């Protein structure tokens, strides 16, 4: 199931469904060891451990305004806080792949802000190379992976209430109630 808003010059619903089917056809590789990491030492230890967990991936390719996308990272804070209640059973991966010509400006923008989540910078294009099923349609660059890196949901839960509802339903089905589920 996928919800999206149609706009001019955007893929049709049929094209979106075909792209999602293609995206779901193979597990997603996340080659963190090939990316530049921005985060705390504790984040580094947590993210580079090879444990089984759900993964929320937000990918910004070179066609995106990566500096603009960095400004949107704080809009994820509420979702990231709720994710933390699952005690590292779900992790968020913000992966940016700025073009070579924009890399220096991207690093300046990155260093001038602090973020509540680690940021991964794919300077070699290895994420896209290892995942040829990821297409250039930006609305398909946010997805939830299961513990085997299979895509189980496509869409940005911060932009679409139906995706958010499906996201938390899937998380609850896979992981149960969070430790501090009182009042939810």
N, C-alpha and C positions, 0 to 999 in steps of 0.2 A: 504494500500500500504506500502510495506517495501522494502528497498534496503539494500543489504549487500554484503560483499566480502567473497567469499568462500575460505577456507583454508583447508589443510589436517587436519584430525581428528576433523573436525567441523561438526555440524549437517547438514543434507541435506536441500535443499530448502523446500522440503515437510515437514520435521520435524520442520523447523523454522516456516512455516505457521501454522502448528498444534499448536505449542507452543504459537504463537501470538494469535491464536483463543482462546486458554485456558486462556491466560493472560487477554484478553479483556472480558472474560465471567462474571467477577464480579468486582465491584468497589475495588479500592486499599485503604486499611486503612493505615494511617500515624500516628501511636501513638506517637506523639512528646513528650507527657508527660512522657513516659517511657524511653526516651533517654537522654543522656548527651548532653548538648548544649554548643557549642563554638561560641561565637559571641558577639557583643556589646549589651548593654542594650536596645538600640533602635531596634535592630534586634529582640531581645527577645520579645518585645512588639508586633512588627509587625507580627512575625511568629506564635505566640501563640494565636492571635486573631482568632476567628472562623468566618472568612469572606469567602464569595464565590469568588474564583479566579481560574485561570488556575495554574497548578502546573507542573513544570519540575522536574522530579525525576531522580537522578543518584544514583544507589545503588551499593555498593561494599560489597559483602559477604565475609565470612571467607575464601573462596577458592581463593580470590583475594589477591594479594600483596597490602595490604591496605596502607603501607608506600609508595609504588610505585605510587598508585592511588592518594595519597595526592600531589605528585609532579606534577600530571597532572591537578590539580584543576586550576592553573593559565591559562591553555589553554582555559578555559571557560570565561575568563575576557571580551573578546569582545562581546560574546553572553550575558553575565550578564549586561554589560553596556547598551546594546540595550533593554534588558528586563526592565531596570529601567525607560525607557521612557514611559512605560505603567502604571506608578504611582501605584504600588502595585496590579495591576490587574492580574499579573502573578508572581509567586515566584518560586525560584529554591531551591530544597532540596537535599543536598549532604548527603547521609546516608551511614555511614561506620559501618560494623559489623565484626571487627577483631576477630580472635579466641582468647580465653583466654590466650593462650601461647604467643601471639603477642601483647596483649593489652598494656603492659608497653612500649614496643618499639614504638607502634603507638602513645601513648600519648607524648612521647619524641619528635617524629617527628612532631606532631601537634603543640606542644608548641614552637618549634624552627622556626616556620614560621608564617607569617601573611597572611590571606586570605581575599579576597574582599567579601566573602559570608559566612554565617553561616555554620557550620559543625555540623551534628548530629551523635552521636556515639551510636549505638545500642548494648549495652553490654549484654542485656538479650535475644537477638534474637527475640524480639517481632515483628519486621517488617516482618521477614520471617514467623513467626508463624501465624500472622494475615493475611498473604497473601500467602496461600499455592500454588497458581497458578503461583507464581514467581519461575521459574525454575533456574537451575544452569548455564544456558547459558549466559555468560557475555554480549554478544552483545544485549541481550534483557533486560538488567538492566538499560537502559536509556529510559524513556518514558514521554510523555506529557499526563496529566490528565485534564479532563474538570472540571467544577465547582462542579460536583457530584462525582468526583474521578474515573470516568470511563476512561479507556485508550483510547486515540484517535490517538496516534502516538507512534510507537516503533522505537527506534534507536537514535544514538548519532549525533546531528546536527553539532558537531565540527569535526567529523571524516568523514562525508559523505555529499557532497554538495547537493545531491538530498534530503536527509533527512532534511538538513538545509532549503532548498527551501520549502519543504512541511511544516516544522515547522512554518516558518514565514507566509506562506499562511494561515494556520489554525489559528494562533494567530490573523492575520488581520481580518479573517472572524468572529472570536469570539469576538474580542475586538475593531475592527476598527483601524483607524490610531493612532499611538502614538502621544503624545503631541508635540514632536519636530521632526515631520516627514519631515521637510524641508531638502532637499538634499539626501533623501533616494531613 
